[in-house]
């Protein structure tokens, strides 16, 4: 399916947000996630199903100030 990932078109076979994070190498990383503008907690990612044209944001914290 095709989604919008961090503002870019992206094709994925993942059906859940948890699967998408794992496929991108963020399985154990501390990241913030949102789908269609709504925050998704880490504990809810496995239950968050992705559908065609969803807008997904994955943000990793940065060091510095």
Secondary structure in CASP SS format (residue, H / E / C, confidence):
PFRMAT SS
TARGET T0000
AUTHOR 0000-0000-0000
METHOD secondary structure of the structure
MODEL  1
X C 1.00
X E 1.00
X E 1.00
X E 1.00
X E 1.00
X C 1.00
X C 1.00
X E 1.00
X E 1.00
X E 1.00
X E 1.00
X C 1.00
X C 1.00
X C 1.00
X C 1.00
X E 1.00
X H 1.00
X H 1.00
X H 1.00
X H 1.00
X H 1.00
X H 1.00
X H 1.00
X C 1.00
X C 1.00
X C 1.00
X C 1.00
X C 1.00
X C 1.00
X C 1.00
X E 1.00
X E 1.00
X E 1.00
X E 1.00
X E 1.00
X C 1.00
X C 1.00
X E 1.00
X E 1.00
X E 1.00
X C 1.00
X H 1.00
X H 1.00
X H 1.00
X H 1.00
X H 1.00
X H 1.00
X C 1.00
X E 1.00
X C 1.00
X C 1.00
X C 1.00
X C 1.00
X C 1.00
X E 1.00
X E 1.00
X E 1.00
X E 1.00
X E 1.00
X E 1.00
X C 1.00
X C 1.00
X C 1.00
X C 1.00
X C 1.00
END
